[in-house]
Amino acid sequence: MAPKKKAQKSTPKPSTPSNSTAGRLPNWPPFQPLIPQSDLSLQDVLPGQIVTIRNLWTATLCKNYVSFLSSLPLITTPGKPKKGDAVRVNDRFQIDDPAFAARLWSETALKNLVLRSVHDGDLGSDAKRKELWGGEVVGLNPNIRIYRYSKGQFFDQHYDVSNNVDFAGSPPISTKTTWTLLLYLTSPATGCIGGETVFYPEPELRKKKGKDPPPEPFVAELEVGLALLHRHGADCMLHEGREVLEGEKWVIRSDLCVRK
């Protein structure tokens, strides 16, 4: 969503796949090899707003997935966005795949790192974790989005809205999304120059007000295998994906879902 009025951030929009291949789910490669969970940790890089996990995926796994994702029927986003949307120029594939979302959540270290007690990173108790994530985390949004940004492509400043998601079950579990998950598959090490995700803290987050200069933007550099989680919905920070100057930027996108 384009940054017109702050109130717009809390207006949910349904997530509708634009190029879903109904009945023909991708044959996703296995998540191998992976670094042992004991060697991974959550990094609270911008308290309450941005959390990262370095090396959630190995460089080999990322390379394998880039090769596989290149075979999917990606669609280039229109150069002229719909009213109220930010300018985004990239190629994307989007599909509802609950099984893949469950695998990404449970077969990697993501689930345990998000849900476990954290002694060093100080997510601490269940109450603290629920406060951070916006509730009881159920899993990942089954709406999976694949993004490829080639040279000259970018995503202008925008906010990510929260959506309602029903998880299958008896009865179904009603959830809402609270944090965006971005899994970077490429970086300068693979020839991708530019494409950083840049966040712009709101003025009210400054420790001092008045005539102080606006807060410095937070630049999330691309790292192969880095998982970046950032809060979205009403508390989303304005952010953008900078223009890719060389190479290709590949990202897998989903969201944390919490019980309503």
C-alpha positions as CSV (number, residue, x, y, z in Angstrom):
1,M,0.0,0.0,0.0
2,A,1.3,3.4,-0.9
3,P,2.1,5.8,1.9
4,K,-0.7,8.4,1.5
5,K,-2.3,8.5,5.0
6,K,-1.1,6.7,8.1
7,A,-4.7,5.5,8.8
8,Q,-4.5,3.5,5.6
9,K,-2.0,1.1,7.2
10,S,-4.7,-0.6,9.4
11,T,-7.2,-1.2,6.6
12,P,-7.0,-4.9,5.7
13,K,-7.2,-6.0,2.1
14,P,-7.9,-9.6,1.1
15,S,-4.9,-11.4,-0.3
16,T,-5.8,-12.7,-3.7
17,P,-3.3,-14.6,-5.8
18,S,-2.8,-13.0,-9.2
19,N,-1.2,-15.9,-10.9
20,S,-2.1,-19.0,-8.8
21,T,-1.9,-22.3,-10.6
22,A,-4.9,-23.9,-9.0
23,G,-4.6,-27.7,-9.0
24,R,-0.9,-27.6,-10.1
25,L,1.1,-26.9,-7.0
26,P,4.8,-26.6,-7.6
27,N,7.0,-29.6,-6.8
28,W,9.1,-27.6,-4.3
29,P,12.6,-29.0,-3.7
30,P,13.4,-30.4,-0.2
31,F,14.9,-28.0,2.4
32,Q,18.4,-29.5,2.3
33,P,21.0,-28.9,3.5
34,L,20.2,-26.8,6.6
35,I,22.3,-25.5,9.4
36,P,21.5,-27.1,12.8
37,Q,19.0,-25.1,14.8
38,S,21.5,-24.9,17.7
39,D,23.7,-22.7,15.5
40,L,20.9,-20.2,14.7
41,S,19.3,-17.4,16.7
42,L,16.8,-14.6,16.5
43,Q,18.4,-11.1,16.3
44,D,16.2,-8.3,17.5
45,V,17.8,-5.7,15.3
46,L,15.2,-3.0,15.7
47,P,13.3,-3.7,18.9
48,G,9.6,-4.5,18.4
49,Q,9.9,-3.9,14.7
50,I,12.5,-6.0,12.9
51,V,13.8,-9.5,13.8
52,T,16.3,-11.5,11.6
53,I,17.6,-15.0,11.4
54,R,20.9,-15.3,9.6
55,N,21.6,-18.5,7.6
56,L,18.1,-19.9,8.1
57,W,18.8,-21.4,4.6
58,T,22.2,-22.4,3.5
59,A,23.8,-20.9,0.4
60,T,23.5,-24.2,-1.4
61,L,19.8,-24.5,-0.6
62,C,19.2,-20.9,-1.8
63,K,21.1,-21.6,-5.0
64,N,19.0,-24.7,-5.6
65,Y,15.8,-22.7,-5.0
66,V,16.8,-19.9,-7.4
67,S,17.3,-22.5,-10.1
68,F,13.9,-24.0,-9.4
69,L,12.0,-20.8,-9.0
70,S,13.3,-19.6,-12.3
71,S,11.2,-22.3,-14.0
72,L,7.9,-21.0,-12.5
73,P,5.6,-18.9,-14.6
74,L,6.4,-15.5,-13.1
75,I,4.3,-12.5,-14.1
76,T,5.7,-9.0,-14.4
77,T,3.7,-6.5,-12.3
78,P,2.1,-3.7,-14.3
79,G,4.1,-0.5,-14.6
80,K,1.1,1.6,-13.6
81,P,-0.2,0.5,-10.1
82,K,-3.8,0.4,-9.1
83,K,-5.1,3.5,-7.2
84,G,-3.7,3.5,-3.7
85,D,-0.9,1.0,-4.4
86,A,2.8,1.8,-4.4
87,V,4.8,1.5,-7.6
88,R,6.3,-2.0,-7.8
89,V,8.2,-3.3,-10.8
90,N,9.2,-7.0,-10.4
91,D,8.3,-10.5,-11.6
92,R,6.3,-12.6,-9.2
93,F,4.6,-15.9,-8.6
94,Q,1.9,-16.2,-6.0
95,I,0.0,-19.3,-4.9
96,D,-2.0,-20.7,-1.9
97,D,0.0,-23.7,-0.7
98,P,-0.7,-24.7,2.9
99,A,1.6,-27.7,2.7
100,F,4.6,-25.6,1.6
101,A,3.8,-23.0,4.3
102,A,3.7,-25.7,6.9
103,R,7.0,-27.1,5.7
104,L,8.7,-23.7,5.7
105,W,7.4,-23.2,9.2
106,S,8.1,-26.6,10.7
107,E,11.0,-28.2,8.7
108,T,13.3,-25.2,9.2
109,A,14.3,-23.7,12.5
110,L,11.7,-20.9,12.1
111,K,9.0,-22.4,14.2
112,N,11.2,-23.2,17.2
113,L,13.0,-19.9,17.1
114,V,9.8,-18.0,17.0
115,L,8.0,-20.0,19.7
116,R,10.7,-21.1,22.1
117,S,11.8,-19.4,25.2
118,V,14.7,-17.1,24.4
119,H,17.2,-16.5,27.2
120,D,19.8,-14.4,25.5
121,G,17.7,-12.4,23.0
122,D,15.2,-11.6,25.8
123,L,11.9,-12.5,24.2
124,G,11.5,-14.3,27.5
125,S,8.1,-15.4,28.6
126,D,5.0,-16.5,26.7
127,A,3.4,-13.1,27.5
128,K,6.4,-11.3,26.1
129,R,6.4,-13.4,22.9
130,K,2.7,-12.8,22.4
131,E,3.2,-9.1,22.9
132,L,6.0,-9.1,20.3
133,W,4.3,-11.2,17.7
134,G,0.8,-9.7,18.3
135,G,-0.7,-12.9,19.7
136,E,-0.4,-16.7,19.7
137,V,1.5,-17.6,16.5
138,V,-0.2,-20.5,14.6
139,G,2.0,-20.7,11.6
140,L,2.8,-19.1,8.2
141,N,0.3,-17.6,5.8
142,P,-0.3,-20.3,3.1
143,N,-0.3,-17.5,0.5
144,I,3.2,-17.8,-0.8
145,R,4.8,-15.1,-2.9
146,I,8.0,-15.4,-5.0
147,Y,9.6,-12.2,-6.1
148,R,12.4,-11.6,-8.6
149,Y,13.8,-8.2,-9.0
150,S,16.1,-7.8,-12.1
151,K,18.3,-4.8,-12.9
152,G,16.2,-1.6,-12.8
153,Q,13.3,-3.1,-10.8
154,F,12.2,-1.9,-7.3
155,F,9.3,-1.6,-4.9
156,D,8.5,2.0,-3.9
157,Q,7.7,3.2,-0.4
158,H,4.7,1.4,1.1
159,Y,3.1,-0.2,4.1
160,D,2.2,-3.9,4.5
161,V,-1.4,-4.4,5.6
162,S,-2.8,-7.2,7.8
163,N,-5.0,-9.8,6.4
164,N,-7.4,-12.4,7.8
165,V,-6.4,-16.1,7.1
166,D,-8.4,-19.2,8.0
167,F,-6.4,-22.4,8.7
168,A,-7.9,-25.7,7.8
169,G,-9.1,-27.8,10.8
170,S,-12.2,-28.9,12.7
171,P,-13.2,-26.2,13.3
172,P,-11.1,-23.9,11.2
173,I,-8.7,-21.6,13.0
174,S,-9.3,-17.9,12.4
175,T,-6.1,-15.9,12.3
176,K,-4.7,-12.6,11.2
177,T,-1.2,-11.7,9.8
178,T,1.0,-9.6,12.0
179,W,4.6,-9.8,10.7
180,T,5.9,-10.0,7.1
181,L,8.5,-12.8,6.5
182,L,11.1,-12.1,3.8
183,L,13.6,-14.9,3.0
184,Y,16.4,-13.6,0.8
185,L,18.0,-16.0,-1.6
186,T,20.5,-13.7,-3.3
187,S,22.9,-11.0,-2.2
188,P,26.1,-9.2,-3.4
189,A,27.8,-12.5,-2.9
190,T,25.7,-13.9,-5.8
191,G,26.0,-10.8,-8.0
192,C,23.0,-8.9,-6.8
193,I,23.9,-5.2,-6.2
194,G,21.3,-2.9,-4.7
195,G,17.8,-4.1,-3.8
196,E,18.2,-3.4,0.0
197,T,15.1,-3.2,2.1
198,V,15.0,0.2,3.7
199,F,12.7,1.1,6.7
200,Y,11.8,4.6,7.7
201,P,11.0,4.9,11.4
202,E,8.1,7.2,12.3
203,P,8.9,10.5,13.9
204,E,7.1,9.5,17.1
205,L,9.6,6.7,17.6
206,R,12.4,9.3,18.1
207,K,13.8,9.5,21.6
208,K,13.7,13.3,21.3
209,K,11.1,15.4,19.6
210,G,10.9,19.0,18.6
211,K,13.5,20.2,16.2
212,D,15.5,17.1,16.1
213,P,16.2,15.7,12.6
214,P,14.1,12.8,11.4
215,P,15.3,9.4,12.5
216,E,17.8,7.7,10.3
217,P,16.5,5.0,8.0
218,F,17.3,1.4,8.8
219,V,18.9,-0.4,5.8
220,A,18.5,-4.2,5.7
221,E,21.4,-5.4,3.6
222,L,20.8,-8.5,1.5
223,E,22.3,-11.8,2.8
224,V,21.9,-15.2,1.2
225,G,19.7,-17.3,3.5
226,L,18.7,-14.4,5.7
227,A,15.1,-14.4,7.1
228,L,13.8,-11.0,8.0
229,L,10.6,-10.5,9.9
230,H,9.1,-7.0,10.2
231,R,5.9,-5.9,11.9
232,H,3.0,-5.0,9.6
233,G,-0.5,-3.7,9.8
234,A,-1.3,-0.7,12.0
235,D,2.3,-0.6,13.3
236,C,4.1,-1.2,10.0
237,M,7.0,1.1,9.3
238,L,7.2,2.8,5.9
239,H,9.6,0.8,3.8
240,E,10.8,0.2,0.3
241,G,12.9,-2.2,-1.8
242,R,15.6,-0.2,-3.5
243,E,16.3,-0.5,-7.2
244,V,18.5,-3.5,-8.2
245,L,21.5,-2.2,-10.0
246,E,23.1,-5.5,-11.1
247,G,22.1,-9.1,-11.0
248,E,18.8,-10.5,-9.6
249,K,17.2,-10.3,-6.2
250,W,15.1,-13.3,-5.3
251,V,12.8,-13.4,-2.3
252,I,10.3,-15.8,-0.8
253,R,7.5,-14.0,1.1
254,S,4.9,-15.1,3.6
255,D,3.6,-13.8,7.0
256,L,3.3,-14.8,10.6
257,C,-0.3,-15.7,11.5
258,V,-1.7,-15.3,15.0
259,R,-4.9,-16.7,16.5
260,K,-7.8,-14.1,16.5
